[in-house]
């Protein structure tokens, strides 16, 4: 489980979250069908695997179309969310 660098993942989330979709090149994002996550792992670990394995966890291609996801601002930082995921894995 120590394979994740939480600080690095939190920084990646913050950096990627603020990217303007107009500045994203199609070739610089992952095709969603090529992203493989082990479904046998707990959901929290799958989230960390997804963040770690994608170029930008907020932007990807679906059949060649650029897609960006976003979430409502609930005053939680990415680092807080990752820390919550990690803590739940060590219960």
FILO-710998 format. One record per atom (N, C-alpha, C, O): residue number from 0; residue in one letter; atom name; x, y, z. Coordinates in steps of 0.1 Angstrom, whole numbers, padded with zeros to 4 digits. Each point is the difference from the previous one (the first is absolute). Layout:
@n NUM res a atom CA xx X yy Y zz Z
...
***
This chain:
@n 0 res x atom N xx 0008 yy -0012 zz 0000
@n 0 res x atom CA xx -0008 yy 0012 zz 0000
@n 0 res x atom C xx 0009 yy 0013 zz 0000
@n 0 res x atom O xx -0005 yy 0010 zz -0004
@n 1 res x atom N xx 0017 yy -0012 zz 0008
@n 1 res x atom CA xx 0009 yy 0012 zz 0001
@n 1 res x atom C xx 0005 yy 0004 zz -0014
@n 1 res x atom O xx 0009 yy 0009 zz -0001
@n 2 res x atom N xx -0015 yy -0015 zz -0010
@n 2 res x atom CA xx 0005 yy 0004 zz -0013
@n 2 res x atom C xx -0005 yy 0013 zz -0005
@n 2 res x atom O xx 0005 yy 0005 zz -0010
@n 3 res x atom N xx -0014 yy 0002 zz 0018
@n 3 res x atom CA xx -0005 yy 0013 zz -0004
@n 3 res x atom C xx 0007 yy 0011 zz 0007
@n 3 res x atom O xx 0002 yy -0001 zz 0012
@n 4 res x atom N xx 0002 yy 0011 zz -0020
@n 4 res x atom CA xx 0006 yy 0012 zz 0006
@n 4 res x atom C xx -0012 yy 0010 zz 0001
@n 4 res x atom O xx -0003 yy 0006 zz -0010
@n 5 res x atom N xx -0003 yy -0005 zz 0022
@n 5 res x atom CA xx -0012 yy 0008 zz 0002
@n 5 res x atom C xx 0002 yy 0014 zz -0004
@n 5 res x atom O xx -0008 yy 0007 zz -0006
@n 6 res x atom N xx 0020 yy -0001 zz 0010
@n 6 res x atom CA xx 0002 yy 0014 zz -0003
@n 6 res x atom C xx 0001 yy 0002 zz -0015
@n 6 res x atom O xx -0006 yy 0010 zz -0005
@n 7 res x atom N xx 0012 yy -0019 zz -0002
@n 7 res x atom CA xx 0001 yy 0001 zz -0014
@n 7 res x atom C xx -0013 yy -0001 zz -0007
@n 7 res x atom O xx -0003 yy 0007 zz -0009
@n 8 res x atom N xx -0006 yy -0017 zz 0014
@n 8 res x atom CA xx -0013 yy -0001 zz -0006
@n 8 res x atom C xx -0009 yy 0012 zz 0003
@n 8 res x atom O xx -0007 yy 0004 zz -0009
@n 9 res x atom N xx 0008 yy 0002 zz 0021
@n 9 res x atom CA xx -0007 yy 0012 zz 0003
@n 9 res x atom C xx 0004 yy 0011 zz -0009
@n 9 res x atom O xx -0009 yy 0008 zz -0005
@n 10 res x atom N xx 0022 yy -0006 zz 0003
@n 10 res x atom CA xx 0005 yy 0011 zz -0009
@n 10 res x atom C xx -0005 yy -0003 zz -0014
@n 10 res x atom O xx -0004 yy 0010 zz -0007
@n 11 res x atom N xx 0004 yy -0022 zz 0002
@n 11 res x atom CA xx -0005 yy -0003 zz -0013
@n 11 res x atom C xx -0014 yy 0003 zz -0002
@n 11 res x atom O xx -0004 yy 0006 zz -0010
@n 12 res x atom N xx -0004 yy -0009 zz 0020
@n 12 res x atom CA xx -0015 yy 0003 zz 0000
@n 12 res x atom C xx -0002 yy 0015 zz -0001
@n 12 res x atom O xx -0008 yy 0005 zz -0008
@n 13 res x atom N xx 0015 yy 0003 zz 0016
@n 13 res x atom CA xx -0001 yy 0015 zz 0000
@n 13 res x atom C xx 0004 yy 0005 zz -0013
@n 13 res x atom O xx -0007 yy 0009 zz -0006
@n 14 res x atom N xx 0018 yy -0013 zz 0000
@n 14 res x atom CA xx 0005 yy 0005 zz -0012
@n 14 res x atom C xx -0009 yy -0004 zz -0012
@n 14 res x atom O xx -0003 yy 0009 zz -0008
@n 15 res x atom N xx -0002 yy -0021 zz 0008
@n 15 res x atom CA xx -0009 yy -0004 zz -0011
@n 15 res x atom C xx -0014 yy 0006 zz 0001
@n 15 res x atom O xx -0006 yy 0003 zz -0010
@n 16 res x atom N xx 0002 yy -0001 zz 0022
@n 16 res x atom CA xx -0014 yy 0006 zz 0002
@n 16 res x atom C xx -0001 yy 0014 zz -0006
@n 16 res x atom O xx -0010 yy 0004 zz -0005
@n 17 res x atom N xx 0021 yy 0003 zz 0005
@n 17 res x atom CA xx 0000 yy 0014 zz -0004
@n 17 res x atom C xx 0003 yy 0002 zz -0015
@n 17 res x atom O xx 0001 yy 0011 zz -0005
@n 18 res x atom N xx 0001 yy -0022 zz -0002
@n 18 res x atom CA xx 0004 yy 0001 zz -0014
@n 18 res x atom C xx -0013 yy 0004 zz -0008
@n 18 res x atom O xx -0010 yy -0006 zz 0002
@n 19 res x atom N xx 0012 yy 0015 zz -0011
@n 19 res x atom CA xx -0011 yy 0005 zz -0009
@n 19 res x atom C xx -0001 yy -0010 zz -0011
@n 19 res x atom O xx 0010 yy -0004 zz -0006
@n 20 res x atom N xx -0022 yy -0001 zz 0003
@n 20 res x atom CA xx -0002 yy -0010 zz -0010
@n 20 res x atom C xx 0005 yy 0005 zz -0014
@n 20 res x atom O xx 0004 yy -0008 zz -0008
@n 21 res x atom N xx -0005 yy 0021 zz 0006
@n 21 res x atom CA xx 0005 yy 0006 zz -0013
@n 21 res x atom C xx 0015 yy -0002 zz -0001
@n 21 res x atom O xx 0005 yy 0000 zz -0012
@n 22 res x atom N xx 0002 yy -0002 zz 0023
@n 22 res x atom CA xx 0015 yy -0002 zz -0001
@n 22 res x atom C xx 0004 yy -0014 zz 0000
@n 22 res x atom O xx 0012 yy -0003 zz -0001
@n 23 res x atom N xx -0022 yy -0006 zz 0001
@n 23 res x atom CA xx 0003 yy -0015 zz 0000
@n 23 res x atom C xx 0000 yy -0005 zz -0014
@n 23 res x atom O xx -0009 yy 0002 zz -0008
@n 24 res x atom N xx 0020 yy -0009 zz 0004
@n 24 res x atom CA xx 0001 yy -0006 zz -0013
@n 24 res x atom C xx -0005 yy -0014 zz 0001
@n 24 res x atom O xx 0003 yy -0007 zz 0010
@n 25 res x atom N xx -0010 yy 0003 zz -0020
@n 25 res x atom CA xx -0006 yy -0014 zz 0000
@n 25 res x atom C xx 0010 yy -0011 zz 0002
@n 25 res x atom O xx -0003 yy -0010 zz 0006
@n 26 res x atom N xx 0015 yy 0012 zz -0012
@n 26 res x atom CA xx 0010 yy -0010 zz 0001
@n 26 res x atom C xx 0007 yy 0000 zz 0014
@n 26 res x atom O xx 0007 yy -0010 zz 0003
@n 27 res x atom N xx -0010 yy 0019 zz 0005
@n 27 res x atom CA xx 0006 yy 0001 zz 0014
@n 27 res x atom C xx -0009 yy -0006 zz 0011
@n 27 res x atom O xx 0003 yy 0001 zz 0012
@n 28 res x atom N xx -0014 yy -0007 zz -0016
@n 28 res x atom CA xx -0009 yy -0006 zz 0010
@n 28 res x atom C xx -0002 yy -0015 zz -0004
@n 28 res x atom O xx 0002 yy -0004 zz -0011
@n 29 res x atom N xx -0006 yy -0003 zz 0021
@n 29 res x atom CA xx -0003 yy -0015 zz -0001
@n 29 res x atom C xx -0013 yy -0003 zz -0007
@n 29 res x atom O xx -0010 yy 0008 zz 0003
@n 30 res x atom N xx 0009 yy -0018 zz -0011
@n 30 res x atom CA xx -0013 yy -0005 zz -0005
@n 30 res x atom C xx -0006 yy -0008 zz 0012
@n 30 res x atom O xx 0007 yy -0009 zz 0005
@n 31 res x atom N xx -0019 yy 0012 zz -0001
@n 31 res x atom CA xx -0006 yy -0006 zz 0012
@n 31 res x atom C xx -0001 yy -0015 zz -0001
@n 31 res x atom O xx 0001 yy -0007 zz 0010
@n 32 res x atom N xx -0003 yy 0002 zz -0022
@n 32 res x atom CA xx 0000 yy -0015 zz -0002
@n 32 res x atom C xx 0013 yy -0007 zz 0002
@n 32 res x atom O xx 0000 yy -0012 zz 0002
@n 33 res x atom N xx 0011 yy 0020 zz -0002
@n 33 res x atom CA xx 0013 yy -0006 zz 0002
@n 33 res x atom C xx 0005 yy 0000 zz 0015
@n 33 res x atom O xx 0010 yy -0005 zz 0003
@n 34 res x atom N xx -0018 yy 0012 zz 0005
@n 34 res x atom CA xx 0003 yy 0001 zz 0014
@n 34 res x atom C xx -0005 yy -0013 zz 0007
@n 34 res x atom O xx -0012 yy -0002 zz 0000
@n 35 res x atom N xx 0021 yy -0006 zz 0006
@n 35 res x atom CA xx -0004 yy -0012 zz 0006
@n 35 res x atom C xx 0002 yy 0001 zz 0015
@n 35 res x atom O xx 0011 yy 0003 zz 0005
@n 36 res x atom N xx -0021 yy -0006 zz 0003
@n 36 res x atom CA xx 0000 yy 0001 zz 0015
@n 36 res x atom C xx -0004 yy -0014 zz 0005
@n 36 res x atom O xx -0010 yy -0005 zz -0005
@n 37 res x atom N xx 0017 yy 0000 zz 0014
@n 37 res x atom CA xx -0003 yy -0013 zz 0006
@n 37 res x atom C xx -0013 yy 0001 zz 0009
@n 37 res x atom O xx 0000 yy 0006 zz 0010
@n 38 res x atom N xx -0011 yy -0012 zz -0015
@n 38 res x atom CA xx -0012 yy 0001 zz 0007
@n 38 res x atom C xx -0001 yy -0008 zz 0013
@n 38 res x atom O xx -0009 yy 0001 zz 0008
@n 39 res x atom N xx 0019 yy -0010 zz -0006
@n 39 res x atom CA xx 0001 yy -0008 zz 0012
@n 39 res x atom C xx 0005 yy 0008 zz 0012
@n 39 res x atom O xx -0002 yy -0004 zz 0011
@n 40 res x atom N xx 0008 yy 0016 zz -0014
@n 40 res x atom CA xx 0005 yy 0008 zz 0011
@n 40 res x atom C xx -0011 yy 0008 zz 0007
@n 40 res x atom O xx -0011 yy 0002 zz -0007
@n 41 res x atom N xx 0013 yy 0002 zz 0019
@n 41 res x atom CA xx -0010 yy 0009 zz 0006
@n 41 res x atom C xx -0002 yy 0013 zz -0008
@n 41 res x atom O xx 0009 yy 0004 zz -0007
@n 42 res x atom N xx -0021 yy 0002 zz 0008
@n 42 res x atom CA xx -0002 yy 0012 zz -0008
@n 42 res x atom C xx 0010 yy 0011 zz 0003
@n 42 res x atom O xx 0004 yy 0007 zz -0010
@n 43 res x atom N xx 0000 yy -0005 zz 0022
@n 43 res x atom CA xx 0010 yy 0011 zz 0003
@n 43 res x atom C xx 0013 yy -0003 zz -0007
@n 43 res x atom O xx 0006 yy 0010 zz -0005
@n 44 res x atom N xx -0002 yy -0022 zz 0004
@n 44 res x atom CA xx 0013 yy -0003 zz -0006
@n 44 res x atom C xx -0002 yy 0001 zz -0016
@n 44 res x atom O xx 0010 yy 0004 zz -0006
@n 45 res x atom N xx -0022 yy -0007 zz 0001
@n 45 res x atom CA xx -0002 yy 0002 zz -0014
@n 45 res x atom C xx 0001 yy 0015 zz -0004
@n 45 res x atom O xx 0005 yy 0003 zz -0010
@n 46 res x atom N xx -0010 yy 0005 zz 0019
@n 46 res x atom CA xx 0000 yy 0015 zz -0002
@n 46 res x atom C xx 0015 yy 0004 zz -0001
@n 46 res x atom O xx 0004 yy 0008 zz -0009
@n 47 res x atom N xx 0004 yy -0012 zz 0018
@n 47 res x atom CA xx 0014 yy 0003 zz 0000
@n 47 res x atom C xx 0007 yy -0005 zz -0012
@n 47 res x atom O xx 0009 yy 0007 zz -0006
@n 48 res x atom N xx -0012 yy -0019 zz 0002
@n 48 res x atom CA xx 0006 yy -0006 zz -0012
@n 48 res x atom C xx -0004 yy 0008 zz -0012
@n 48 res x atom O xx 0008 yy 0003 zz -0009
@n 49 res x atom N xx -0021 yy 0002 zz 0008
@n 49 res x atom CA xx -0004 yy 0008 zz -0011
@n 49 res x atom C xx 0008 yy 0013 zz -0001
@n 49 res x atom O xx 0005 yy 0004 zz -0010
@n 50 res x atom N xx -0004 yy 0003 zz 0021
@n 50 res x atom CA xx 0007 yy 0013 zz 0001
@n 50 res x atom C xx 0015 yy -0002 zz -0004
@n 50 res x atom O xx 0005 yy 0007 zz -0008
@n 51 res x atom N xx 0001 yy -0018 zz 0013
@n 51 res x atom CA xx 0014 yy -0002 zz -0003
@n 51 res x atom C xx 0003 yy -0005 zz -0014
@n 51 res x atom O xx 0010 yy 0004 zz -0006
@n 52 res x atom N xx -0020 yy -0011 zz 0000
@n 52 res x atom CA xx 0003 yy -0006 zz -0013
@n 52 res x atom C xx -0004 yy 0009 zz -0012
@n 52 res x atom O xx 0004 yy -0003 zz -0011
@n 53 res x atom N xx -0012 yy 0013 zz 0013
@n 53 res x atom CA xx -0004 yy 0009 zz -0011
@n 53 res x atom C xx 0008 yy 0012 zz -0001
@n 53 res x atom O xx 0006 yy 0005 zz 0010
@n 54 res x atom N xx -0005 yy 0000 zz -0022
@n 54 res x atom CA xx 0007 yy 0013 zz -0003
@n 54 res x atom C xx -0007 yy 0011 zz 0007
@n 54 res x atom O xx 0007 yy 0009 zz 0006
@n 55 res x atom N xx -0020 yy -0008 zz -0007
@n 55 res x atom CA xx -0008 yy 0010 zz 0006
@n 55 res x atom C xx -0013 yy -0006 zz 0005
@n 55 res x atom O xx -0008 yy -0004 zz -0009
@n 56 res x atom N xx 0006 yy 0002 zz 0022
@n 56 res x atom CA xx -0012 yy -0007 zz 0005
@n 56 res x atom C xx -0013 yy 0008 zz -0003
@n 56 res x atom O xx -0011 yy -0005 zz 0002
@n 57 res x atom N xx 0012 yy 0018 zz -0006
@n 57 res x atom CA xx -0012 yy 0008 zz -0003
@n 57 res x atom C xx -0003 yy 0001 zz -0015
@n 57 res x atom O xx -0011 yy 0004 zz -0004
@n 58 res x atom N xx 0020 yy -0009 zz -0005
@n 58 res x atom CA xx -0002 yy 0001 zz -0014
@n 58 res x atom C xx 0004 yy -0013 zz -0007
@n 58 res x atom O xx 0010 yy -0006 zz 0004
@n 59 res x atom N xx -0018 yy 0002 zz -0013
@n 59 res x atom CA xx 0003 yy -0013 zz -0007
@n 59 res x atom C xx -0008 yy 0001 zz -0014
@n 59 res x atom O xx -0008 yy 0008 zz -0002
@n 60 res x atom N xx 0011 yy -0018 zz -0006
@n 60 res x atom CA xx -0007 yy -0002 zz -0013
@n 60 res x atom C xx -0010 yy -0011 zz 0002
@n 60 res x atom O xx 0002 yy -0010 zz 0006
@n 61 res x atom N xx -0014 yy 0012 zz -0013
@n 61 res x atom CA xx -0010 yy -0010 zz -0001
@n 61 res x atom C xx -0002 yy -0001 zz -0015
@n 61 res x atom O xx -0006 yy 0009 zz -0006
@n 62 res x atom N xx 0010 yy -0020 zz 0000
@n 62 res x atom CA xx -0001 yy -0002 zz -0015
@n 62 res x atom C xx 0005 yy 0012 zz -0007
@n 62 res x atom O xx -0006 yy 0005 zz -0010
@n 63 res x atom N xx 0018 yy 0000 zz 0014
@n 63 res x atom CA xx 0006 yy 0011 zz -0007
@n 63 res x atom C xx -0005 yy 0014 zz 0004
@n 63 res x atom O xx 0005 yy 0010 zz -0006
@n 64 res x atom N xx -0015 yy -0009 zz 0014
@n 64 res x atom CA xx -0005 yy 0013 zz 0004
@n 64 res x atom C xx 0005 yy 0004 zz 0014
@n 64 res x atom O xx 0000 yy -0008 zz 0009
@n 65 res x atom N xx 0005 yy 0020 zz -0008
@n 65 res x atom CA xx 0005 yy 0005 zz 0013
@n 65 res x atom C xx -0011 yy 0003 zz 0010
@n 65 res x atom O xx -0010 yy 0006 zz -0003
@n 66 res x atom N xx 0012 yy -0012 zz 0015
@n 66 res x atom CA xx -0010 yy 0002 zz 0011
@n 66 res x atom C xx 0008 yy 0005 zz 0012
@n 66 res x atom O xx 0010 yy -0006 zz 0004
@n 67 res x atom N xx -0016 yy 0015 zz 0003
@n 67 res x atom CA xx 0005 yy 0005 zz 0013
@n 67 res x atom C xx -0011 yy -0002 zz 0010
@n 67 res x atom O xx -0011 yy 0005 zz -0002
@n 68 res x atom N xx 0015 yy -0010 zz 0014
@n 68 res x atom CA xx -0009 yy -0002 zz 0011
@n 68 res x atom C xx 0003 yy 0011 zz 0010
@n 68 res x atom O xx 0012 yy 0004 zz 0002
@n 69 res x atom N xx -0022 yy 0000 zz 0006
@n 69 res x atom CA xx 0002 yy 0009 zz 0011
@n 69 res x atom C xx -0009 yy -0004 zz 0011
@n 69 res x atom O xx -0010 yy -0007 zz -0002
@n 70 res x atom N xx 0012 yy 0012 zz 0014
@n 70 res x atom CA xx -0008 yy -0002 zz 0012
@n 70 res x atom C xx -0003 yy 0013 zz 0007
@n 70 res x atom O xx 0007 yy 0010 zz -0002
@n 71 res x atom N xx -0018 yy -0010 zz 0009
@n 71 res x atom CA xx -0003 yy 0012 zz 0007
@n 71 res x atom C xx 0010 yy 0003 zz 0011
@n 71 res x atom O xx 0007 yy -0009 zz 0005
@n 72 res x atom N xx -0005 yy 0022 zz -0002
@n 72 res x atom CA xx 0009 yy 0004 zz 0010
@n 72 res x atom C xx -0006 yy -0001 zz 0013
@n 72 res x atom O xx -0010 yy 0007 zz 0004
@n 73 res x atom N xx 0015 yy -0016 zz 0004
@n 73 res x atom CA xx -0005 yy -0002 zz 0014
@n 73 res x atom C xx 0010 yy 0004 zz 0010
@n 73 res x atom O xx -0001 yy -0005 zz 0012
@n 74 res x atom N xx 0010 yy 0013 zz -0015
@n 74 res x atom CA xx 0011 yy 0005 zz 0009
@n 74 res x atom C xx 0009 yy -0011 zz 0004
@n 74 res x atom O xx 0007 yy 0002 zz 0011
@n 75 res x atom N xx -0006 yy -0013 zz -0017
@n 75 res x atom CA xx 0009 yy -0011 zz 0003
@n 75 res x atom C xx 0011 yy 0001 zz -0011
@n 75 res x atom O xx -0002 yy 0001 zz -0012
@n 76 res x atom N xx 0015 yy -0002 zz 0017
@n 76 res x atom CA xx 0011 yy -0001 zz -0010
@n 76 res x atom C xx 0002 yy -0014 zz -0005
@n 76 res x atom O xx -0005 yy -0009 zz 0006
@n 77 res x atom N xx 0012 yy 0008 zz -0017
@n 77 res x atom CA xx 0003 yy -0013 zz -0005
@n 77 res x atom C xx 0008 yy -0008 zz 0010
@n 77 res x atom O xx -0001 yy -0012 zz 0002
@n 78 res x atom N xx 0010 yy 0019 zz 0005
@n 78 res x atom CA xx 0008 yy -0007 zz 0010
@n 78 res x atom C xx -0008 yy -0006 zz 0011
@n 78 res x atom O xx 0002 yy -0011 zz 0005
@n 79 res x atom N xx -0012 yy 0019 zz 0000
@n 79 res x atom CA xx -0010 yy -0005 zz 0010
@n 79 res x atom C xx -0007 yy -0012 zz -0005
@n 79 res x atom O xx -0002 yy -0010 zz 0008
@n 80 res x atom N xx -0002 yy 0010 zz -0020
@n 80 res x atom CA xx -0007 yy -0012 zz -0006
@n 80 res x atom C xx 0009 yy -0012 zz -0001
@n 80 res x atom O xx -0005 yy -0011 zz 0004
@n 81 res x atom N xx 0017 yy 0012 zz -0008
@n 81 res x atom CA xx 0009 yy -0011 zz -0001
@n 81 res x atom C xx 0003 yy -0005 zz 0014
@n 81 res x atom O xx 0001 yy -0012 zz 0002
@n 82 res x atom N xx 0001 yy 0021 zz 0007
@n 82 res x atom CA xx 0003 yy -0004 zz 0014
@n 82 res x atom C xx -0012 yy -0008 zz 0006
@n 82 res x atom O xx 0003 yy -0010 zz 0007
@n 83 res x atom N xx -0015 yy 0014 zz -0010
@n 83 res x atom CA xx -0011 yy -0007 zz 0005
@n 83 res x atom C xx -0001 yy -0014 zz -0007
@n 83 res x atom O xx -0004 yy -0010 zz 0007
@n 84 res x atom N xx 0008 yy 0009 zz -0019
@n 84 res x atom CA xx 0000 yy -0013 zz -0007
@n 84 res x atom C xx 0010 yy -0009 zz 0007
@n 84 res x atom O xx -0003 yy -0012 zz 0003
@n 85 res x atom N xx 0015 yy 0017 zz -0001
@n 85 res x atom CA xx 0011 yy -0008 zz 0007
@n 85 res x atom C xx -0004 yy -0004 zz 0014
@n 85 res x atom O xx 0002 yy -0012 zz 0003
@n 86 res x atom N xx -0008 yy 0021 zz 0005
@n 86 res x atom CA xx -0004 yy -0004 zz 0013
@n 86 res x atom C xx -0010 yy -0011 zz 0000
@n 86 res x atom O xx 0000 yy -0009 zz 0009
@n 87 res x atom N xx -0009 yy 0009 zz -0018
@n 87 res x atom CA xx -0011 yy -0010 zz -0001
@n 87 res x atom C xx 0006 yy -0014 zz -0003
@n 87 res x atom O xx -0005 yy -0010 zz 0004
@n 88 res x atom N xx 0016 yy 0010 zz -0012
@n 88 res x atom CA xx 0007 yy -0012 zz -0003
@n 88 res x atom C xx 0007 yy -0007 zz 0012
@n 88 res x atom O xx 0001 yy -0012 zz 0000
@n 89 res x atom N xx 0003 yy 0020 zz 0009
@n 89 res x atom CA xx 0007 yy -0005 zz 0012
@n 89 res x atom C xx -0009 yy -0002 zz 0012
@n 89 res x atom O xx 0006 yy -0001 zz 0011
@n 90 res x atom N xx -0019 yy 0001 zz -0012
@n 90 res x atom CA xx -0009 yy -0002 zz 0011
@n 90 res x atom C xx 0002 yy -0014 zz 0006
@n 90 res x atom O xx -0006 yy -0004 zz 0009
***
